[in-house]
């Protein structure tokens, strides 16, 4: 007779599987935030109604949103490349 612990909702599996699931979850959240940022920038631009300062602010926010998406995707690509190199897959 052993001691049975209750299921507390913790993930079961290898550490790599847990980290992969966490990375996927974070990528979904990142994509959602990027879409929200694009929408807010578009609404700001549409409601500027010819005001040059508000248009410039909306354009600048859109540029930062795009830069954030690029940095996030570059981070994902670097993580995948390092994972492939460490597993012995090479770069090709």
HELIX and SHEET records of a PDB file:
HELIX    1   1 UNK A   15  UNK A   46  1                                  32    
HELIX    2   2 UNK A   52  UNK A   86  1                                  35    
END                                                                             
